[in-house]
Amino acid sequence: MTKTTILLADDHQIVRQGLKSLLERNDDMQVVGEASDGRTAVKLARETSPDVVIMDIGMPHLNGIEATRQVLASEGSHTRVVALSMHSDRRFIGEMLKAGAKGYLLKDGAFEELAGAVRSVMAGKVYLSPRITDVVVDDYLRHSAAASAPADTTDGNGANSRRASVYGKLTAREREVLQLMAEGRSTKEIAMDLKVSVKTVETHRRQIMEKLDIHSVAELTKYAIREGLTTLEA
């Protein structure tokens, strides 16, 4: 029997252990790797070329949305990504699906649904937790109106405007830099992580601040937390 190979990406070891135990009860599934952060998930996906990656959204170093983009951008990749998250917010669902995920599960229902979700995406289908289907349909119906709505709508403090603009205003690399800054990494550490020069990181930081009109690391950190780019707690 040909087994579906699976990579687990979640920053909580106990969650990974539970998912692995559940999945490997199925004779047609095999867990071939585990990652505790997004950057490791990308590396292992390239090394093991799994059929499916179960991808948490809130992970350190590189969040699941950016990790999904990078995994699926690899040349010749046949991997399907199933998002696993505590978030039912339309922003996270929409960005994961735009990044290329073929499934989206809520963590509180994952153990009952996961094997079925894996089989669905392997059959070429999209799998969504029943509880978020209405969110996706509603978002689709509102898409045209939202696209033509003014970009600068705020709650008085600019919060809504910023929420709407994170993926529109920042490049993928700028989002990576922002997450690492919010996690307390120094410019030199970020440069080493991303394998670029310190000057390049400084340029990204300046562009991030200009685009978001935020001029302190503390405010950038709050922004990154609000946007779900980091697992740090406010």
PyRosetta script that sets phi, psi and omega in degrees:
from pyrosetta import init, pose_from_sequence

init()
pose = pose_from_sequence("MTKTTILLADDHQIVRQGLKSLLERNDDMQVVGEASDGRTAVKLARETSPDVVIMDIGMPHLNGIEATRQVLASEGSHTRVVALSMHSDRRFIGEMLKAGAKGYLLKDGAFEELAGAVRSVMAGKVYLSPRITDVVVDDYLRHSAAASAPADTTDGNGANSRRASVYGKLTAREREVLQLMAEGRSTKEIAMDLKVSVKTVETHRRQIMEKLDIHSVAELTKYAIREGLTTLEA")
pose.set_psi(1, 129.9)
pose.set_omega(1, 176.2)
pose.set_phi(2, -78.5)
pose.set_psi(2, 126.2)
pose.set_omega(2, -177.6)
pose.set_phi(3, -96.7)
pose.set_psi(3, 145.8)
pose.set_omega(3, 172.4)
pose.set_phi(4, -77.8)
pose.set_psi(4, 121.6)
pose.set_omega(4, -178.9)
pose.set_phi(5, -89.8)
pose.set_psi(5, 137.8)
pose.set_omega(5, -170.8)
pose.set_phi(6, -132.5)
pose.set_psi(6, 136.0)
pose.set_omega(6, 172.6)
pose.set_phi(7, -109.6)
pose.set_psi(7, 130.5)
pose.set_omega(7, 178.7)
pose.set_phi(8, -101.5)
pose.set_psi(8, 126.4)
pose.set_omega(8, 178.8)
pose.set_phi(9, -124.8)
pose.set_psi(9, 105.7)
pose.set_omega(9, 179.0)
pose.set_phi(10, -157.5)
pose.set_psi(10, 140.6)
pose.set_omega(10, -175.4)
pose.set_phi(11, -83.0)
pose.set_psi(11, 0.7)
pose.set_omega(11, 177.0)
pose.set_phi(12, -109.2)
pose.set_psi(12, 116.7)
pose.set_omega(12, -176.2)
pose.set_phi(13, -60.7)
pose.set_psi(13, -38.9)
pose.set_omega(13, -178.0)
pose.set_phi(14, -64.6)
pose.set_psi(14, -32.7)
pose.set_omega(14, 176.3)
pose.set_phi(15, -68.5)
pose.set_psi(15, -44.8)
pose.set_omega(15, 178.9)
pose.set_phi(16, -60.2)
pose.set_psi(16, -42.7)
pose.set_omega(16, -179.5)
pose.set_phi(17, -63.0)
pose.set_psi(17, -42.0)
pose.set_omega(17, 179.3)
pose.set_phi(18, -64.8)
pose.set_psi(18, -43.1)
pose.set_omega(18, 179.6)
pose.set_phi(19, -65.9)
pose.set_psi(19, -41.4)
pose.set_omega(19, 179.6)
pose.set_phi(20, -62.3)
pose.set_psi(20, -45.6)
pose.set_omega(20, 179.8)
pose.set_phi(21, -60.1)
pose.set_psi(21, -42.3)
pose.set_omega(21, -179.7)
pose.set_phi(22, -64.5)
pose.set_psi(22, -49.3)
pose.set_omega(22, -174.7)
pose.set_phi(23, -65.4)
pose.set_psi(23, -40.1)
pose.set_omega(23, -174.5)
pose.set_phi(24, -79.8)
pose.set_psi(24, 2.3)
pose.set_omega(24, 167.6)
pose.set_phi(25, -72.8)
pose.set_psi(25, -17.8)
pose.set_omega(25, -179.9)
pose.set_phi(26, -92.0)
pose.set_psi(26, 125.0)
pose.set_omega(26, -176.1)
pose.set_phi(27, -63.4)
pose.set_psi(27, -20.8)
pose.set_omega(27, -176.2)
pose.set_phi(28, -97.4)
pose.set_psi(28, 12.6)
pose.set_omega(28, -177.5)
pose.set_phi(29, -131.1)
pose.set_psi(29, 143.1)
pose.set_omega(29, 179.8)
pose.set_phi(30, -141.8)
pose.set_psi(30, 125.6)
pose.set_omega(30, 176.0)
pose.set_phi(31, -82.7)
pose.set_psi(31, 120.9)
pose.set_omega(31, -175.3)
pose.set_phi(32, -107.2)
pose.set_psi(32, -2.3)
pose.set_omega(32, 178.8)
pose.set_phi(33, -175.7)
pose.set_psi(33, 159.4)
pose.set_omega(33, 178.1)
pose.set_phi(34, -136.3)
pose.set_psi(34, 141.3)
pose.set_omega(34, 178.8)
pose.set_phi(35, -132.9)
pose.set_psi(35, 140.1)
pose.set_omega(35, -178.8)
pose.set_phi(36, -102.6)
pose.set_psi(36, -0.3)
pose.set_omega(36, 176.0)
pose.set_phi(37, -151.8)
pose.set_psi(37, 164.5)
pose.set_omega(37, -174.5)
pose.set_phi(38, -64.1)
pose.set_psi(38, -38.4)
pose.set_omega(38, -178.1)
pose.set_phi(39, -66.8)
pose.set_psi(39, -40.0)
pose.set_omega(39, 176.8)
pose.set_phi(40, -65.8)
pose.set_psi(40, -36.5)
pose.set_omega(40, 178.4)
pose.set_phi(41, -60.1)
pose.set_psi(41, -43.9)
pose.set_omega(41, 178.8)
pose.set_phi(42, -62.2)
pose.set_psi(42, -45.8)
pose.set_omega(42, -179.2)
pose.set_phi(43, -60.7)
pose.set_psi(43, -48.3)
pose.set_omega(43, -178.2)
pose.set_phi(44, -68.0)
pose.set_psi(44, -34.7)
pose.set_omega(44, 177.6)
pose.set_phi(45, -62.9)
pose.set_psi(45, -39.1)
pose.set_omega(45, 178.5)
pose.set_phi(46, -70.0)
pose.set_psi(46, -33.4)
pose.set_omega(46, -178.2)
pose.set_phi(47, -78.3)
pose.set_psi(47, -39.1)
pose.set_omega(47, -173.4)
pose.set_phi(48, -101.0)
pose.set_psi(48, -16.3)
pose.set_omega(48, -179.8)
pose.set_phi(49, 47.0)
pose.set_psi(49, 58.9)
pose.set_omega(49, -177.4)
pose.set_phi(50, -70.9)
pose.set_psi(50, 159.7)
pose.set_omega(50, 174.7)
pose.set_phi(51, -70.3)
pose.set_psi(51, -38.0)
pose.set_omega(51, -176.1)
pose.set_phi(52, -137.9)
pose.set_psi(52, 138.4)
pose.set_omega(52, 168.8)
pose.set_phi(53, -112.2)
pose.set_psi(53, 124.4)
pose.set_omega(53, 172.1)
pose.set_phi(54, -89.4)
pose.set_psi(54, 109.5)
pose.set_omega(54, -166.6)
pose.set_phi(55, -114.3)
pose.set_psi(55, 114.8)
pose.set_omega(55, 171.1)
pose.set_phi(56, -69.4)
pose.set_psi(56, 150.4)
pose.set_omega(56, 178.5)
pose.set_phi(57, -85.6)
pose.set_psi(57, -46.0)
pose.set_omega(57, -175.8)
pose.set_phi(58, -90.0)
pose.set_psi(58, 91.0)
pose.set_omega(58, 178.5)
pose.set_phi(59, -129.8)
pose.set_psi(59, 152.3)
pose.set_omega(59, 178.8)
pose.set_phi(60, -72.3)
pose.set_psi(60, 162.6)
pose.set_omega(60, 176.2)
pose.set_phi(61, 71.2)
pose.set_psi(61, -45.4)
pose.set_omega(61, 176.9)
pose.set_phi(62, -154.4)
pose.set_psi(62, 119.0)
pose.set_omega(62, -177.3)
pose.set_phi(63, -72.0)
pose.set_psi(63, 166.5)
pose.set_omega(63, -173.3)
pose.set_phi(64, -64.4)
pose.set_psi(64, -28.5)
pose.set_omega(64, 178.8)
pose.set_phi(65, -66.6)
pose.set_psi(65, -48.9)
pose.set_omega(65, 179.3)
pose.set_phi(66, -67.7)
pose.set_psi(66, -38.1)
pose.set_omega(66, 179.1)
pose.set_phi(67, -63.1)
pose.set_psi(67, -39.8)
pose.set_omega(67, 177.7)
pose.set_phi(68, -60.3)
pose.set_psi(68, -46.0)
pose.set_omega(68, 178.4)
pose.set_phi(69, -56.9)
pose.set_psi(69, -44.2)
pose.set_omega(69, -176.6)
pose.set_phi(70, -70.7)
pose.set_psi(70, -39.7)
pose.set_omega(70, 178.3)
pose.set_phi(71, -61.1)
pose.set_psi(71, -45.7)
pose.set_omega(71, -175.6)
pose.set_phi(72, -78.0)
pose.set_psi(72, -15.9)
pose.set_omega(72, 178.6)
pose.set_phi(73, -81.5)
pose.set_psi(73, -12.5)
pose.set_omega(73, -179.0)
pose.set_phi(74, -63.2)
pose.set_psi(74, 134.7)
pose.set_omega(74, -176.9)
pose.set_phi(75, -60.2)
pose.set_psi(75, 130.1)
pose.set_omega(75, 177.0)
pose.set_phi(76, 77.5)
pose.set_psi(76, 8.1)
pose.set_omega(76, -177.4)
pose.set_phi(77, -67.2)
pose.set_psi(77, 132.7)
pose.set_omega(77, 175.4)
pose.set_phi(78, -110.4)
pose.set_psi(78, 5.0)
pose.set_omega(78, -173.6)
pose.set_phi(79, -68.0)
pose.set_psi(79, 140.0)
pose.set_omega(79, 170.5)
pose.set_phi(80, -104.0)
pose.set_psi(80, 143.8)
pose.set_omega(80, 178.5)
pose.set_phi(81, -111.9)
pose.set_psi(81, 131.8)
pose.set_omega(81, 172.6)
pose.set_phi(82, -114.1)
pose.set_psi(82, 118.2)
pose.set_omega(82, -179.6)
pose.set_phi(83, -76.5)
pose.set_psi(83, 142.3)
pose.set_omega(83, 178.0)
pose.set_phi(84, -129.4)
pose.set_psi(84, 119.1)
pose.set_omega(84, -172.2)
pose.set_phi(85, -152.1)
pose.set_psi(85, 158.4)
pose.set_omega(85, 171.4)
pose.set_phi(86, -87.7)
pose.set_psi(86, -8.6)
pose.set_omega(86, -173.7)
pose.set_phi(87, -91.7)
pose.set_psi(87, 126.6)
pose.set_omega(87, 171.5)
pose.set_phi(88, -106.5)
pose.set_psi(88, 10.2)
pose.set_omega(88, 178.6)
pose.set_phi(89, -64.8)
pose.set_psi(89, 135.2)
pose.set_omega(89, -177.1)
pose.set_phi(90, -59.7)
pose.set_psi(90, -27.8)
pose.set_omega(90, -179.9)
pose.set_phi(91, -63.2)
pose.set_psi(91, -46.1)
pose.set_omega(91, -178.5)
pose.set_phi(92, -68.7)
pose.set_psi(92, -42.7)
pose.set_omega(92, 178.6)
pose.set_phi(93, -60.2)
pose.set_psi(93, -49.4)
pose.set_omega(93, -177.8)
pose.set_phi(94, -61.9)
pose.set_psi(94, -43.6)
pose.set_omega(94, -178.1)
pose.set_phi(95, -69.5)
pose.set_psi(95, -35.8)
pose.set_omega(95, 176.9)
pose.set_phi(96, -66.4)
pose.set_psi(96, -41.7)
pose.set_omega(96, 178.6)
pose.set_phi(97, -67.2)
pose.set_psi(97, -38.9)
pose.set_omega(97, 176.5)
pose.set_phi(98, -65.7)
pose.set_psi(98, -31.6)
pose.set_omega(98, 178.3)
pose.set_phi(99, -71.2)
pose.set_psi(99, -15.8)
pose.set_omega(99, 176.3)
pose.set_phi(100, 117.1)
pose.set_psi(100, 2.8)
pose.set_omega(100, 178.7)
pose.set_phi(101, -61.7)
pose.set_psi(101, 142.2)
pose.set_omega(101, -179.9)
pose.set_phi(102, -102.1)
pose.set_psi(102, -2.4)
pose.set_omega(102, 178.3)
pose.set_phi(103, -152.7)
pose.set_psi(103, 157.2)
pose.set_omega(103, 178.4)
pose.set_phi(104, -146.2)
pose.set_psi(104, 117.4)
pose.set_omega(104, -179.3)
pose.set_phi(105, -118.1)
pose.set_psi(105, 144.6)
pose.set_omega(105, 171.4)
pose.set_phi(106, -88.8)
pose.set_psi(106, 140.3)
pose.set_omega(106, -174.1)
pose.set_phi(107, -61.0)
pose.set_psi(107, -32.6)
pose.set_omega(107, -176.2)
pose.set_phi(108, -73.7)
pose.set_psi(108, -7.5)
pose.set_omega(108, 176.8)
pose.set_phi(109, -123.4)
pose.set_psi(109, 5.8)
pose.set_omega(109, -170.5)
pose.set_phi(110, -62.9)
pose.set_psi(110, -39.6)
pose.set_omega(110, -174.6)
pose.set_phi(111, -64.0)
pose.set_psi(111, -33.6)
pose.set_omega(111, 179.2)
pose.set_phi(112, -78.8)
pose.set_psi(112, -30.3)
pose.set_omega(112, -171.1)
pose.set_phi(113, -99.3)
pose.set_psi(113, -20.2)
pose.set_omega(113, -162.9)
pose.set_phi(114, -59.7)
pose.set_psi(114, -49.0)
pose.set_omega(114, -177.9)
pose.set_phi(115, -60.2)
pose.set_psi(115, -41.1)
pose.set_omega(115, 178.0)
pose.set_phi(116, -64.5)
pose.set_psi(116, -37.8)
pose.set_omega(116, 178.7)
pose.set_phi(117, -64.5)
pose.set_psi(117, -43.0)
pose.set_omega(117, 178.9)
pose.set_phi(118, -60.4)
pose.set_psi(118, -45.4)
pose.set_omega(118, -179.8)
pose.set_phi(119, -65.7)
pose.set_psi(119, -35.3)
pose.set_omega(119, 179.4)
pose.set_phi(120, -64.4)
pose.set_psi(120, -48.6)
pose.set_omega(120, -178.0)
pose.set_phi(121, -69.6)
pose.set_psi(121, -29.8)
pose.set_omega(121, 176.0)
pose.set_phi(122, -68.5)
pose.set_psi(122, -23.9)
pose.set_omega(122, 178.0)
pose.set_phi(123, -88.4)
pose.set_psi(123, 5.7)
pose.set_omega(123, 177.9)
pose.set_phi(124, 87.3)
pose.set_psi(124, 11.9)
pose.set_omega(124, -179.7)
pose.set_phi(125, -99.9)
pose.set_psi(125, 165.7)
pose.set_omega(125, 172.3)
pose.set_phi(126, -101.2)
pose.set_psi(126, 132.9)
pose.set_omega(126, -179.8)
pose.set_phi(127, -115.7)
pose.set_psi(127, 126.3)
pose.set_omega(127, 175.7)
pose.set_phi(128, -125.1)
pose.set_psi(128, 136.6)
pose.set_omega(128, 173.9)
pose.set_phi(129, -54.8)
pose.set_psi(129, 137.0)
pose.set_omega(129, -179.8)
pose.set_phi(130, -51.8)
pose.set_psi(130, -34.8)
pose.set_omega(130, -177.0)
pose.set_phi(131, -68.9)
pose.set_psi(131, -18.7)
pose.set_omega(131, -179.5)
pose.set_phi(132, -108.3)
pose.set_psi(132, -3.0)
pose.set_omega(132, 179.8)
pose.set_phi(133, -57.8)
pose.set_psi(133, -42.7)
pose.set_omega(133, -179.9)
pose.set_phi(134, -62.7)
pose.set_psi(134, -35.4)
pose.set_omega(134, 178.9)
pose.set_phi(135, -63.7)
pose.set_psi(135, -44.4)
pose.set_omega(135, -178.6)
pose.set_phi(136, -66.7)
pose.set_psi(136, -44.4)
pose.set_omega(136, 179.2)
pose.set_phi(137, -62.4)
pose.set_psi(137, -45.2)
pose.set_omega(137, 179.6)
pose.set_phi(138, -61.7)
pose.set_psi(138, -40.8)
pose.set_omega(138, 179.4)
pose.set_phi(139, -64.0)
pose.set_psi(139, -40.1)
pose.set_omega(139, 178.4)
pose.set_phi(140, -62.7)
pose.set_psi(140, -44.9)
pose.set_omega(140, -178.4)
pose.set_phi(141, -65.6)
pose.set_psi(141, -30.0)
pose.set_omega(141, -178.4)
pose.set_phi(142, -91.1)
pose.set_psi(142, -4.2)
pose.set_omega(142, -170.6)
pose.set_phi(143, -59.2)
pose.set_psi(143, -47.2)
pose.set_omega(143, -177.3)
pose.set_phi(144, -61.4)
pose.set_psi(144, -44.0)
pose.set_omega(144, 179.6)
pose.set_phi(145, -65.4)
pose.set_psi(145, -40.2)
pose.set_omega(145, -179.0)
pose.set_phi(146, -65.9)
pose.set_psi(146, -37.3)
pose.set_omega(146, -178.4)
pose.set_phi(147, -65.1)
pose.set_psi(147, -29.1)
pose.set_omega(147, -178.3)
pose.set_phi(148, -97.3)
pose.set_psi(148, -2.8)
pose.set_omega(148, -179.3)
pose.set_phi(149, -74.6)
pose.set_psi(149, 154.0)
pose.set_omega(149, 176.3)
pose.set_phi(150, -58.5)
pose.set_psi(150, 138.3)
pose.set_omega(150, -177.2)
pose.set_phi(151, -73.3)
pose.set_psi(151, -28.1)
pose.set_omega(151, -171.9)
pose.set_phi(152, -99.4)
pose.set_psi(152, 72.1)
pose.set_omega(152, 172.4)
pose.set_phi(153, -106.3)
pose.set_psi(153, 131.0)
pose.set_omega(153, -174.1)
pose.set_phi(154, -131.3)
pose.set_psi(154, 168.4)
pose.set_omega(154, 176.8)
pose.set_phi(155, -101.7)
pose.set_psi(155, 15.5)
pose.set_omega(155, -177.5)
pose.set_phi(156, 103.7)
pose.set_psi(156, -24.2)
pose.set_omega(156, 178.0)
pose.set_phi(157, -115.3)
pose.set_psi(157, 6.3)
pose.set_omega(157, 179.1)
pose.set_phi(158, 83.0)
pose.set_psi(158, 4.1)
pose.set_omega(158, -172.4)
pose.set_phi(159, -65.5)
pose.set_psi(159, -46.6)
pose.set_omega(159, -177.3)
pose.set_phi(160, -64.6)
pose.set_psi(160, -38.6)
pose.set_omega(160, 178.1)
pose.set_phi(161, -60.0)
pose.set_psi(161, -43.2)
pose.set_omega(161, -179.3)
pose.set_phi(162, -67.7)
pose.set_psi(162, -40.4)
pose.set_omega(162, 179.2)
pose.set_phi(163, -58.3)
pose.set_psi(163, -39.1)
pose.set_omega(163, -176.0)
pose.set_phi(164, -74.9)
pose.set_psi(164, -17.2)
pose.set_omega(164, -168.0)
pose.set_phi(165, -109.4)
pose.set_psi(165, -4.5)
pose.set_omega(165, -172.1)
pose.set_phi(166, -58.1)
pose.set_psi(166, -46.3)
pose.set_omega(166, -178.3)
pose.set_phi(167, -83.6)
pose.set_psi(167, -18.5)
pose.set_omega(167, 177.3)
pose.set_phi(168, -82.9)
pose.set_psi(168, -33.7)
pose.set_omega(168, -174.6)
pose.set_phi(169, -91.6)
pose.set_psi(169, -33.3)
pose.set_omega(169, -175.2)
pose.set_phi(170, -102.3)
pose.set_psi(170, 142.8)
pose.set_omega(170, 174.3)
pose.set_phi(171, -75.3)
pose.set_psi(171, 167.6)
pose.set_omega(171, 178.7)
pose.set_phi(172, -58.9)
pose.set_psi(172, -41.9)
pose.set_omega(172, -180.0)
pose.set_phi(173, -67.7)
pose.set_psi(173, -37.8)
pose.set_omega(173, 177.0)
pose.set_phi(174, -64.6)
pose.set_psi(174, -35.5)
pose.set_omega(174, 176.9)
pose.set_phi(175, -67.3)
pose.set_psi(175, -37.2)
pose.set_omega(175, 175.2)
pose.set_phi(176, -61.0)
pose.set_psi(176, -47.6)
pose.set_omega(176, -179.4)
pose.set_phi(177, -62.5)
pose.set_psi(177, -42.9)
pose.set_omega(177, 179.6)
pose.set_phi(178, -60.3)
pose.set_psi(178, -44.7)
pose.set_omega(178, 179.7)
pose.set_phi(179, -61.2)
pose.set_psi(179, -44.6)
pose.set_omega(179, -179.0)
pose.set_phi(180, -66.3)
pose.set_psi(180, -37.7)
pose.set_omega(180, 174.9)
pose.set_phi(181, -61.1)
pose.set_psi(181, -44.8)
pose.set_omega(181, -178.6)
pose.set_phi(182, -64.3)
pose.set_psi(182, -28.5)
pose.set_omega(182, 178.9)
pose.set_phi(183, -84.0)
pose.set_psi(183, 5.0)
pose.set_omega(183, 173.7)
pose.set_phi(184, 88.8)
pose.set_psi(184, 12.2)
pose.set_omega(184, 178.8)
pose.set_phi(185, -74.0)
pose.set_psi(185, 141.2)
pose.set_omega(185, 176.4)
pose.set_phi(186, -76.2)
pose.set_psi(186, 165.8)
pose.set_omega(186, 178.9)
pose.set_phi(187, -58.8)
pose.set_psi(187, -42.1)
pose.set_omega(187, -180.0)
pose.set_phi(188, -64.4)
pose.set_psi(188, -41.9)
pose.set_omega(188, 179.5)
pose.set_phi(189, -64.8)
pose.set_psi(189, -40.5)
pose.set_omega(189, 178.5)
pose.set_phi(190, -63.5)
pose.set_psi(190, -42.8)
pose.set_omega(190, 179.1)
pose.set_phi(191, -59.5)
pose.set_psi(191, -41.8)
pose.set_omega(191, 179.0)
pose.set_phi(192, -67.0)
pose.set_psi(192, -42.2)
pose.set_omega(192, 179.5)
pose.set_phi(193, -60.0)
pose.set_psi(193, -44.2)
pose.set_omega(193, -174.4)
pose.set_phi(194, -91.8)
pose.set_psi(194, -4.1)
pose.set_omega(194, 179.2)
pose.set_phi(195, 58.8)
pose.set_psi(195, 46.5)
pose.set_omega(195, 175.8)
pose.set_phi(196, -131.3)
pose.set_psi(196, 174.9)
pose.set_omega(196, -179.3)
pose.set_phi(197, -79.5)
pose.set_psi(197, 159.3)
pose.set_omega(197, 175.4)
pose.set_phi(198, -59.5)
pose.set_psi(198, -39.0)
pose.set_omega(198, -180.0)
pose.set_phi(199, -61.6)
pose.set_psi(199, -39.0)
pose.set_omega(199, 178.9)
pose.set_phi(200, -64.0)
pose.set_psi(200, -42.2)
pose.set_omega(200, 178.6)
pose.set_phi(201, -63.9)
pose.set_psi(201, -41.9)
pose.set_omega(201, 178.6)
pose.set_phi(202, -61.4)
pose.set_psi(202, -37.9)
pose.set_omega(202, 177.3)
pose.set_phi(203, -64.8)
pose.set_psi(203, -45.1)
pose.set_omega(203, 177.8)
pose.set_phi(204, -60.0)
pose.set_psi(204, -43.9)
pose.set_omega(204, -178.6)
pose.set_phi(205, -61.6)
pose.set_psi(205, -43.0)
pose.set_omega(205, 178.9)
pose.set_phi(206, -63.4)
pose.set_psi(206, -42.6)
pose.set_omega(206, -180.0)
pose.set_phi(207, -66.3)
pose.set_psi(207, -38.1)
pose.set_omega(207, 177.5)
pose.set_phi(208, -60.3)
pose.set_psi(208, -48.4)
pose.set_omega(208, -178.2)
pose.set_phi(209, -63.5)
pose.set_psi(209, -39.4)
pose.set_omega(209, 179.6)
pose.set_phi(210, -66.9)
pose.set_psi(210, -45.9)
pose.set_omega(210, -177.0)
pose.set_phi(211, -65.0)
pose.set_psi(211, -37.6)
pose.set_omega(211, -176.9)
pose.set_phi(212, -92.8)
pose.set_psi(212, -8.5)
pose.set_omega(212, -176.8)
pose.set_phi(213, 56.3)
pose.set_psi(213, 44.3)
pose.set_omega(213, 176.6)
pose.set_phi(214, -124.7)
pose.set_psi(214, 133.2)
pose.set_omega(214, -169.3)
pose.set_phi(215, -127.6)
pose.set_psi(215, 24.7)
pose.set_omega(215, 172.7)
pose.set_phi(216, -144.7)
pose.set_psi(216, 150.8)
pose.set_omega(216, -179.9)
pose.set_phi(217, -65.1)
pose.set_psi(217, -34.9)
pose.set_omega(217, 179.1)
pose.set_phi(218, -60.5)
pose.set_psi(218, -44.4)
pose.set_omega(218, 179.9)
pose.set_phi(219, -70.3)
pose.set_psi(219, -36.2)
pose.set_omega(219, 176.1)
pose.set_phi(220, -63.1)
pose.set_psi(220, -38.9)
pose.set_omega(220, 178.8)
pose.set_phi(221, -63.8)
pose.set_psi(221, -45.0)
pose.set_omega(221, 177.7)
pose.set_phi(222, -60.4)
pose.set_psi(222, -40.6)
pose.set_omega(222, 179.6)
pose.set_phi(223, -63.2)
pose.set_psi(223, -46.5)
pose.set_omega(223, -178.8)
pose.set_phi(224, -62.8)
pose.set_psi(224, -38.3)
pose.set_omega(224, 177.6)
pose.set_phi(225, -65.0)
pose.set_psi(225, -45.5)
pose.set_omega(225, -178.5)
pose.set_phi(226, -61.7)
pose.set_psi(226, -34.9)
pose.set_omega(226, -178.1)
pose.set_phi(227, -83.9)
pose.set_psi(227, -6.2)
pose.set_omega(227, -179.1)
pose.set_phi(228, 77.9)
pose.set_psi(228, 18.4)
pose.set_omega(228, 179.7)
pose.set_phi(229, -79.2)
pose.set_psi(229, -15.1)
pose.set_omega(229, -179.4)
pose.set_phi(230, -138.8)
pose.set_psi(230, 154.6)
pose.set_omega(230, -179.9)
pose.set_phi(231, -88.4)
pose.set_psi(231, -1.5)
pose.set_omega(231, 179.1)
pose.set_phi(232, -60.4)
pose.set_psi(232, 149.0)
pose.set_omega(232, 178.4)
pose.set_phi(233, -97.7)
pose.set_psi(233, 140.8)
pose.set_omega(233, 179.6)
pose.set_phi(234, -69.0)
pose.dump_pdb("model.pdb")
